[in-house]
Amino acid sequence: MVYVLSAASQFEVKTGKAGLFRLRGHAHVIRARGVTARIVYHPNAPAESRVEIVVPRTVSRSLTPPDTG
């Protein structure tokens, strides 16, 4: 099975905080438009399945306000 997402799709990445510097870190939400993706799913051989995502860097932006502190 092959699923294809069109360039009209959007992709969001939500980051978190962890590790030694988690108290000084920030959580962010980044959204990109114009994303293309292809999902190849093999139900009888899941290890051979894959996801390919292409995110143009020029169309991504952070939805998190800048740190003003």
Steps between C-alpha positions, in 0.01 A plus 500: 500500500629845412357822640606836357441836669472795269687829517185654651570303820657651810736344751540596867787410730459546875822505697535442871753541776709221648839425641740704707400841361122442490438782747665749266352363180184595316222302337426601141244428231627528144267483200599448139273529198567361156607168650503190285497154650482143387409211726577148383335240720556125469245331731672162474852642545475811723880527531512581128248786537625857485399865520664765284432865590637801313470831685614810311699708747378826350136434589537403865436734790490484876156541656653554843546863605864601543643488850472848645628413845 
